[in-house]
Amino acid sequence: MRIRHIEIRNFRGIKSLSWRVKGDFCCVIGPGDTCKTTILTALDYALSPRTSLSFEDSDFFNQDVRQDIVIQVTLTDWDETQLDIRKFFQESKFAQYKCGLDATGPLAEPQEGGTVAVSVSLRVDGSLEPKWFVVKGRDEGEVTERKPLYATDRNALGLSRLDTYSDYHFTWGRNTILTRLSADNEGNLGAVLSGLAREMRQGDISGHESITECQGVADTVKQESSDAGVKLTALSPKIDIQRQSMTAGALSLHEDNVPMRNKGSGTKKLVAAAMQMKLHGGKNISLIDEIEVGLEPHRIRGLIVRLRNTGQQIFTTTHSPVVIRELDVVKDELYVCRRDAAGIVSLDSLAVVPNIQGPVRNNAEAFLGSKIIACEGPTEIGCLRAYDRYRFEGGSIPVWSLATSYFNADSGGQIKVVCPKLHALGYRTAAFCDNDAQDQISDAEVARLRAAAIHVCQWEAGNSTEGQLFHDLPWTHIPDLLAIIADNHRTLDHATIIDCVIKEPRVITQNLGTDPTAWPESPLLRGVLGELAHKRSWIKSIGYAATVFYFALPLIPDTSAIKSRLGLLWDWVQHE
């Protein structure tokens, strides 16, 4: 099955959400407190086969229990050859409850030539008692045609959550993945455990018939885990002696004598994913909150590739640029989550913006916040990092606490292209660029960006970032600035800097000499220094620029272009 529409009302931080799901690998990104995890929890509650689910007043939006929680999930593309699906759509069950689906959500009846779907709704009222139904059309309560949906039937939907409950899935407990993989033995699990308890007192249990059957599942999991990059020496079902009683869950997977629950978080995530891949022939739905947790970059990439190739539908969240770089925007694999002050949550595929794949891969970190400053290049990013540190040490709120990130546009010409795209995705966007090349970004193009509500921080006419630095720094500190540039550069030494300045044709007649403390101040010499620094890449890296500006900022007058214009940019950052 495939989830194609999700509607959530009055659940935790979500007043309302309507999400038309297009992809089969759906990764949700966005700043904190936008209810990304809440969306996965809602799917888990609505579709998982758990029999007991407790709600509290705090699960209602604004704790208003007068407004029912409604989580409605509409699914399509089921496999009629699967036994569970055939049972689900028997006449005595839900054959008469198929519905339609369009871009707005579920319809009471399928349209001619349209999509045939089934819609599952979880509703919770002030009694805090959850009730599941298959409904025809949008769930409007009693007026909607509906039929109760019990846990045994929800099992056919094939949903598992692989983050919060991984330890649970390593046991043969109620509705765990291992139990669902051991379907033939599911019905008499209690009797099996009772028999095992008796045989434990008598001696070796390895020959028990049910243990032999469970070992077959363990062997399958071991092979799938190996394919996922987890090498387990010997995987077997054993009684977990730390359990308090011989109930469902006492029988669990072990590597040699070590329970799987004691393995590392990354290993457990990969093994749980490998187990899930075997359910329903791989045609199922997996929920993974923060897919990157516990995994090195190479394991993250491997897990994503395997999940894509299994035929599952994946819903996940991430705060990792490694994950973002691996995803295909064109295939609707990446969604930005937004939540406004009223609790209205929206999810937009990055695919709505043409040609955004390259910027996403090159600047993955930038898409994890809510505000983006698109910088002309690494020099500007280094400048902002130094200014952030300078302001923080002066008592200001740091940029990183305001969900703001830097984006390397790689040229002034690209800034005017990428900023409207970022703005179209819902990010508050600013541009930070030189003002020395009208062929890269003209005054008219800057005006158009500002008219589109994009903040622009730009230097005085004719100045690059380096030029503005040498223009604004008091002259007495210029020699120290040159020394710091040389001391922190991997390939440039102080003598080379001095030599290229004194031999510059525009000032060669001044016979400046090799001691910069003796150089006379002039607009011409300031301009030459700025131009040489720019053209010869004296500070053209994030690290170089950050070091130089961290030295210079306390010395630059507050009335300078650098201080005043960066101050306006910081005002923009701090304005919600």
Legacy VTK file of the C-alpha trace (Angstrom):
# vtk DataFile Version 3.0
C-alpha trace
ASCII
DATASET POLYDATA
POINTS 576 float
0.000 0.000 0.000
0.964 3.620 -0.475
-0.132 6.597 1.607
-1.318 9.338 -0.738
-3.111 11.774 1.550
-2.803 12.678 5.235
-5.117 14.924 7.210
-4.497 15.743 10.876
-6.739 17.881 13.064
-6.256 19.002 16.667
-3.357 16.670 17.478
-0.634 18.041 19.751
0.929 21.074 18.025
-1.110 20.621 14.851
-4.385 22.478 14.518
-4.730 21.300 10.950
-2.633 19.659 8.250
-3.546 18.421 4.791
-0.705 16.730 2.912
-0.972 15.321 -0.574
1.820 12.745 -0.597
3.472 12.286 -3.990
6.639 10.303 -3.354
7.528 6.864 -2.043
10.520 8.124 -0.045
9.297 11.143 1.895
11.817 12.993 4.049
10.545 15.933 6.087
12.896 18.787 6.986
12.394 22.116 8.683
13.315 24.100 11.781
12.502 22.997 15.306
8.952 22.918 16.655
7.269 22.522 13.283
5.739 19.166 14.293
7.834 16.920 12.044
7.951 14.077 14.579
4.283 14.639 15.437
3.378 13.802 11.834
5.164 10.437 12.075
3.545 9.755 15.436
0.127 10.484 13.940
0.749 7.981 11.126
1.937 5.422 13.660
-1.163 5.861 15.810
-3.541 5.698 12.851
-2.136 2.662 11.032
-0.098 0.503 13.396
-1.754 -2.668 14.755
-1.208 -1.850 18.425
-4.186 -2.762 20.572
-3.573 -0.344 23.424
-3.036 3.351 22.877
-3.487 5.896 25.657
-4.255 9.576 25.129
-4.091 12.521 27.511
-5.571 16.007 27.464
-2.136 17.275 26.400
-2.475 15.319 23.133
-5.227 17.714 22.050
-4.285 20.972 20.341
-4.178 23.650 23.055
-5.549 20.916 25.388
-9.019 21.653 24.028
-10.779 18.291 24.427
-13.976 19.712 22.921
-12.342 19.458 19.490
-11.842 15.811 18.485
-8.455 14.573 17.380
-8.817 13.274 13.822
-5.981 11.524 11.983
-7.120 10.372 8.552
-4.799 8.498 6.211
-5.821 7.596 2.662
-4.020 4.726 0.912
-3.876 3.391 -2.644
-1.933 0.865 -4.741
-2.496 -2.247 -2.653
-1.387 -5.653 -3.914
-4.433 -7.874 -4.486
-2.207 -10.968 -4.574
-1.327 -10.663 -0.869
-3.414 -12.845 1.407
-3.776 -10.122 4.073
-5.053 -7.660 1.478
-7.565 -10.125 0.058
-8.893 -10.733 3.574
-9.041 -6.989 4.240
-11.235 -6.401 1.192
-13.578 -9.341 1.686
-17.276 -8.515 1.338
-17.718 -9.140 5.053
-15.064 -6.543 5.839
-14.182 -3.498 3.743
-14.983 -4.320 0.114
-17.820 -1.773 0.182
-15.697 0.932 1.778
-13.382 1.790 -1.074
-13.412 5.499 -1.812
-12.039 8.003 -4.298
-9.120 10.394 -4.076
-8.230 13.661 -5.781
-5.806 16.506 -5.111
-7.952 17.818 -2.244
-8.237 14.521 -0.377
-10.526 11.474 -0.107
-13.902 11.353 -1.872
-16.977 9.381 -0.843
-16.909 7.382 -4.091
-14.252 6.691 -6.734
-14.584 8.916 -9.783
-14.873 7.335 -13.195
-11.350 6.557 -14.321
-10.008 8.018 -11.077
-7.984 6.654 -8.188
-9.487 3.948 -5.989
-8.449 4.310 -2.353
-9.219 3.251 1.191
-9.256 5.815 3.985
-8.469 5.017 7.628
-9.435 7.457 10.373
-8.440 7.549 14.031
-10.760 9.718 16.112
-10.365 10.622 19.790
-12.950 12.653 21.711
-13.051 14.002 25.260
-13.397 10.486 26.665
-9.778 9.905 25.531
-10.862 6.597 23.969
-9.313 6.061 20.503
-11.578 4.663 17.799
-10.465 3.507 14.371
-12.682 3.431 11.283
-12.552 2.864 7.569
-14.447 5.875 6.197
-15.846 6.892 2.835
-14.654 10.402 2.079
-13.482 12.986 4.592
-14.200 12.036 8.204
-16.872 14.468 9.376
-17.963 12.366 12.343
-21.285 10.556 12.645
-22.530 11.826 9.287
-19.712 9.999 7.466
-20.276 6.428 6.303
-17.772 4.351 8.242
-17.000 0.963 9.754
-14.883 0.100 12.812
-11.326 -1.033 12.081
-9.686 -3.351 14.597
-6.010 -4.056 15.281
-5.990 -7.397 13.466
-7.201 -5.681 10.298
-4.744 -2.782 10.638
-1.978 -5.372 10.562
-2.683 -5.771 6.828
-1.658 -2.145 6.243
1.971 -3.141 6.898
3.187 -0.157 8.912
6.104 -0.253 11.355
8.014 2.437 13.205
11.749 1.819 13.386
13.057 4.487 15.738
11.337 4.705 19.116
10.369 1.058 19.315
13.387 -0.751 17.833
14.135 -2.716 21.025
10.550 -3.941 21.123
10.841 -5.302 17.578
13.764 -7.548 18.593
11.377 -9.685 20.636
8.695 -12.169 19.688
6.033 -9.979 21.311
2.564 -8.873 20.294
2.577 -7.291 16.812
6.377 -6.980 16.643
8.086 -7.425 13.291
9.582 -10.760 14.407
6.167 -12.066 15.401
4.664 -10.900 12.121
7.503 -12.622 10.263
6.729 -15.764 12.294
3.083 -15.670 11.219
2.573 -19.433 11.328
3.612 -19.513 14.973
1.870 -16.314 16.086
-1.289 -17.841 17.484
0.289 -20.045 20.137
3.107 -17.763 21.292
1.903 -17.908 24.905
1.905 -21.705 24.877
5.382 -21.696 23.346
6.732 -19.495 26.137
5.070 -21.621 28.805
6.654 -24.708 27.278
10.013 -22.988 27.128
9.751 -22.044 30.799
9.193 -25.689 31.726
12.043 -26.884 29.515
14.402 -24.233 30.907
14.079 -25.908 34.263
14.843 -29.261 32.684
17.825 -28.381 30.487
18.651 -27.456 26.879
15.870 -25.638 24.922
17.632 -25.460 21.565
15.730 -28.432 20.224
12.300 -27.032 20.999
10.176 -27.071 17.842
9.204 -23.391 18.105
12.797 -22.354 18.746
13.738 -24.110 15.518
11.056 -22.156 13.658
12.209 -18.870 15.221
15.798 -19.706 14.258
14.711 -19.667 10.619
13.501 -16.094 11.054
16.751 -15.199 12.845
18.777 -16.604 9.935
16.773 -14.474 7.490
17.335 -11.360 9.607
21.072 -12.128 9.814
21.328 -12.307 6.012
19.318 -9.107 5.493
21.414 -7.344 8.141
24.588 -8.442 6.378
23.261 -6.939 3.146
22.654 -3.707 5.084
26.277 -3.640 6.265
25.846 -5.143 9.752
27.959 -8.262 10.296
26.501 -10.411 13.072
28.472 -13.497 14.094
25.606 -15.719 15.234
22.019 -14.553 15.534
19.583 -16.737 17.443
16.399 -16.628 19.525
17.049 -16.953 23.247
15.259 -16.287 26.489
16.165 -12.803 27.726
17.043 -13.533 31.332
16.619 -9.875 32.293
12.888 -10.067 31.576
10.715 -10.270 34.652
8.322 -12.928 33.431
7.871 -15.546 30.743
5.421 -13.490 28.691
5.377 -12.265 25.117
8.660 -10.453 24.645
10.754 -12.792 26.792
12.001 -14.531 23.643
14.303 -12.172 21.769
17.084 -12.012 19.203
20.628 -12.497 20.497
24.060 -12.266 18.888
25.807 -15.112 20.645
24.730 -14.415 24.250
24.193 -10.656 23.874
20.581 -9.426 23.414
20.134 -7.226 20.350
18.692 -4.524 22.612
22.225 -4.040 23.977
23.734 -3.274 20.557
24.520 0.257 19.389
21.697 2.507 18.198
22.939 2.559 14.593
23.273 -1.219 14.399
19.796 -1.670 15.878
18.336 0.754 13.342
19.905 -1.125 10.419
18.830 -4.539 11.714
15.279 -3.318 12.390
15.125 -1.892 8.865
16.371 -5.208 7.460
13.619 -7.036 9.349
10.964 -4.630 8.094
12.086 -5.203 4.501
10.919 -8.811 4.741
7.359 -7.958 5.811
4.685 -8.310 3.112
7.389 -9.024 0.562
8.798 -5.562 1.203
5.527 -3.870 0.198
4.931 -1.969 3.419
5.302 1.406 5.114
8.172 2.387 7.427
8.410 5.372 9.767
11.908 6.462 10.825
12.332 9.612 12.884
15.778 11.186 12.415
17.051 8.512 10.044
20.668 9.594 10.566
20.857 9.006 14.338
23.597 6.549 15.273
24.844 6.131 11.701
28.052 7.228 10.013
27.673 8.957 6.613
28.495 5.792 4.637
25.906 3.804 6.609
23.317 6.547 6.070
23.864 6.372 2.311
23.695 2.583 2.333
20.460 2.548 4.334
18.793 5.062 2.007
19.789 3.066 -1.076
18.466 -0.179 0.408
15.215 1.370 1.578
14.624 2.819 -1.883
15.203 -0.555 -3.540
12.870 -2.608 -1.340
9.540 -1.358 -2.653
8.605 0.148 0.723
7.150 3.582 1.257
9.315 5.508 3.698
8.407 8.460 5.894
11.336 9.958 7.730
12.700 13.166 9.205
16.263 14.412 9.255
18.539 17.116 10.608
21.497 15.815 8.599
22.946 17.387 5.440
24.251 13.917 4.518
20.673 12.682 4.147
19.582 15.749 2.188
22.402 15.320 -0.334
21.310 11.741 -1.052
17.694 12.587 -1.854
16.197 13.196 -5.285
14.181 16.407 -5.249
12.562 15.696 -8.624
11.049 12.462 -7.238
9.395 14.377 -4.367
11.719 12.881 -1.763
12.226 16.098 0.208
9.499 18.164 1.894
9.822 21.403 3.859
7.589 21.545 6.940
6.145 24.872 8.104
3.934 25.714 11.081
2.340 29.106 11.649
1.289 30.707 14.929
-2.235 29.298 14.588
-0.963 25.714 14.355
-1.576 25.346 10.617
1.088 22.958 9.296
2.015 22.671 5.626
4.444 20.484 3.715
5.799 21.487 0.326
7.958 19.372 -1.951
11.169 21.082 -3.005
10.306 19.872 -6.501
7.938 22.844 -6.894
11.013 24.979 -7.645
12.725 24.129 -10.964
16.438 23.285 -10.987
16.815 23.303 -7.198
18.623 19.926 -6.974
22.111 21.403 -7.418
21.710 24.109 -4.766
20.231 21.529 -2.380
23.242 19.207 -2.704
25.819 22.001 -2.583
24.273 23.749 0.422
22.365 21.017 2.227
22.899 22.551 5.684
21.131 25.740 4.660
17.783 23.998 4.150
17.528 22.826 7.769
16.588 26.222 9.227
13.896 28.795 8.548
16.066 31.706 7.365
18.816 31.633 4.746
21.459 34.239 3.984
22.676 33.606 0.435
26.312 34.707 0.296
28.297 35.513 -2.817
31.085 33.182 -1.746
33.226 31.830 1.106
34.676 35.272 1.917
31.219 36.570 2.782
30.382 33.453 4.823
33.613 33.892 6.801
32.769 37.547 7.372
29.343 36.609 8.768
30.793 33.923 11.022
33.206 36.450 12.485
30.447 39.037 12.908
28.221 36.466 14.633
31.023 35.659 17.074
31.742 39.370 17.600
28.080 40.111 18.369
27.694 37.023 20.567
30.680 38.038 22.688
29.021 41.438 23.010
25.865 39.866 24.425
23.748 39.432 21.286
21.775 36.317 20.386
23.829 34.082 18.043
22.643 33.302 14.531
22.544 29.544 15.130
19.886 29.998 17.826
17.664 31.861 15.349
17.362 29.026 12.788
19.504 30.961 10.310
22.042 29.407 7.973
24.451 30.526 5.261
24.199 29.528 1.611
27.195 29.693 -0.743
25.777 31.005 -4.028
29.271 30.814 -5.572
29.022 34.157 -7.403
27.124 37.407 -7.485
25.472 36.284 -10.689
24.046 33.241 -8.950
22.683 35.195 -5.987
20.042 36.850 -8.148
19.026 33.390 -9.423
18.992 31.389 -6.207
17.389 33.902 -3.813
13.965 33.889 -5.527
14.040 30.058 -5.462
14.747 29.952 -1.740
12.030 32.528 -1.146
9.566 30.465 -3.204
10.196 27.489 -0.894
9.037 29.540 2.076
12.429 30.442 3.515
12.976 33.982 4.749
15.809 34.972 2.452
18.574 37.564 2.437
21.400 38.226 -0.027
24.918 39.277 0.980
27.152 40.299 -1.903
29.861 42.563 -3.311
29.074 45.755 -5.179
31.956 45.800 -7.620
30.516 44.121 -10.738
27.313 45.363 -12.373
27.572 42.537 -14.905
27.174 40.057 -12.024
24.344 41.735 -10.130
23.131 45.147 -11.225
21.413 47.875 -9.228
18.159 47.069 -11.033
18.443 43.387 -10.087
19.091 44.314 -6.463
15.970 46.482 -6.547
13.937 43.545 -7.867
15.171 41.311 -5.045
14.181 43.910 -2.473
10.784 44.324 -4.108
10.287 40.560 -3.661
10.804 40.920 0.126
14.398 39.643 -0.020
16.750 41.596 2.232
19.958 42.668 0.459
23.193 43.511 2.273
25.620 45.075 -0.186
28.741 47.212 0.168
29.309 50.740 -1.070
29.424 51.166 -4.838
32.540 49.720 -6.429
33.649 47.713 -3.395
34.230 44.010 -2.997
34.192 42.604 0.538
37.982 42.896 0.673
37.795 46.426 -0.722
35.301 47.487 1.922
37.503 45.997 4.643
40.582 47.962 3.571
38.402 51.054 3.159
36.861 50.940 6.661
39.686 49.690 8.890
41.611 52.555 10.553
44.947 53.012 8.820
47.052 52.349 11.917
45.773 48.745 11.937
46.486 47.974 8.267
50.026 46.610 8.942
48.649 44.207 11.557
45.918 43.155 9.128
48.523 42.274 6.489
50.512 40.291 9.058
47.428 38.331 10.160
46.542 37.542 6.542
50.051 36.160 5.971
50.227 34.270 9.267
46.989 32.400 8.580
47.422 31.689 4.863
48.750 28.298 3.805
50.650 29.493 0.728
51.053 33.259 1.111
53.828 34.830 3.185
54.266 38.386 4.428
57.129 39.205 2.071
55.064 38.196 -0.958
52.194 40.458 0.126
54.517 43.423 0.628
56.294 42.779 -2.669
53.115 42.708 -4.747
51.938 45.965 -3.134
55.118 47.978 -3.632
55.450 46.751 -7.237
51.841 47.584 -8.139
52.104 50.010 -11.121
49.635 52.502 -9.644
51.779 53.102 -6.536
55.268 52.064 -7.647
56.360 55.686 -7.983
55.664 56.228 -4.261
58.644 54.023 -3.308
56.670 52.593 -0.398
59.403 50.371 1.005
59.016 47.054 2.842
57.722 48.439 6.159
53.932 48.942 5.894
53.897 50.979 9.124
55.695 53.696 7.142
53.258 53.722 4.229
51.318 56.976 3.902
47.535 56.676 4.002
45.687 57.520 0.795
42.415 56.483 -0.894
44.513 55.166 -3.780
46.603 52.857 -1.579
43.535 51.632 0.303
41.932 50.837 -3.042
45.031 49.012 -4.288
45.209 46.882 -1.135
41.534 45.939 -1.401
41.813 45.094 -5.084
44.941 42.974 -4.605
43.343 41.128 -1.697
40.300 40.409 -3.859
42.032 39.399 -7.085
44.830 37.404 -5.445
42.518 35.559 -3.008
44.205 36.731 0.180
41.145 35.852 2.281
39.035 33.851 -0.174
38.107 31.002 2.152
35.714 30.771 5.067
38.530 30.241 7.568
40.782 33.024 6.256
37.945 35.545 6.115
36.603 34.603 9.553
40.038 35.089 11.142
40.654 38.428 9.451
37.227 39.895 10.196
37.323 38.677 13.802
40.509 40.748 14.175
39.120 43.767 12.331
35.555 44.129 13.614
36.378 45.485 17.102
38.617 48.110 15.448
36.230 49.278 12.726
34.122 52.378 13.583
30.433 51.804 14.303
29.556 54.372 11.632
31.393 52.440 8.901
29.604 50.692 6.035
30.700 47.294 7.362
29.298 47.822 10.863
26.115 49.625 9.814
25.153 47.279 6.983
25.949 44.090 8.862
23.943 45.549 11.742
20.904 45.932 9.479
21.357 42.342 8.319
21.422 41.174 11.956
18.261 43.154 12.659
16.643 41.207 9.802
17.893 37.893 11.240
16.429 38.637 14.664
13.075 39.762 13.305
10.626 36.854 13.174
LINES 1 577
576 0 1 2 3 4 5 6 7 8 9 10 11 12 13 14 15 16 17 18 19 20 21 22 23 24 25 26 27 28 29 30 31 32 33 34 35 36 37 38 39 40 41 42 43 44 45 46 47 48 49 50 51 52 53 54 55 56 57 58 59 60 61 62 63 64 65 66 67 68 69 70 71 72 73 74 75 76 77 78 79 80 81 82 83 84 85 86 87 88 89 90 91 92 93 94 95 96 97 98 99 100 101 102 103 104 105 106 107 108 109 110 111 112 113 114 115 116 117 118 119 120 121 122 123 124 125 126 127 128 129 130 131 132 133 134 135 136 137 138 139 140 141 142 143 144 145 146 147 148 149 150 151 152 153 154 155 156 157 158 159 160 161 162 163 164 165 166 167 168 169 170 171 172 173 174 175 176 177 178 179 180 181 182 183 184 185 186 187 188 189 190 191 192 193 194 195 196 197 198 199 200 201 202 203 204 205 206 207 208 209 210 211 212 213 214 215 216 217 218 219 220 221 222 223 224 225 226 227 228 229 230 231 232 233 234 235 236 237 238 239 240 241 242 243 244 245 246 247 248 249 250 251 252 253 254 255 256 257 258 259 260 261 262 263 264 265 266 267 268 269 270 271 272 273 274 275 276 277 278 279 280 281 282 283 284 285 286 287 288 289 290 291 292 293 294 295 296 297 298 299 300 301 302 303 304 305 306 307 308 309 310 311 312 313 314 315 316 317 318 319 320 321 322 323 324 325 326 327 328 329 330 331 332 333 334 335 336 337 338 339 340 341 342 343 344 345 346 347 348 349 350 351 352 353 354 355 356 357 358 359 360 361 362 363 364 365 366 367 368 369 370 371 372 373 374 375 376 377 378 379 380 381 382 383 384 385 386 387 388 389 390 391 392 393 394 395 396 397 398 399 400 401 402 403 404 405 406 407 408 409 410 411 412 413 414 415 416 417 418 419 420 421 422 423 424 425 426 427 428 429 430 431 432 433 434 435 436 437 438 439 440 441 442 443 444 445 446 447 448 449 450 451 452 453 454 455 456 457 458 459 460 461 462 463 464 465 466 467 468 469 470 471 472 473 474 475 476 477 478 479 480 481 482 483 484 485 486 487 488 489 490 491 492 493 494 495 496 497 498 499 500 501 502 503 504 505 506 507 508 509 510 511 512 513 514 515 516 517 518 519 520 521 522 523 524 525 526 527 528 529 530 531 532 533 534 535 536 537 538 539 540 541 542 543 544 545 546 547 548 549 550 551 552 553 554 555 556 557 558 559 560 561 562 563 564 565 566 567 568 569 570 571 572 573 574 575
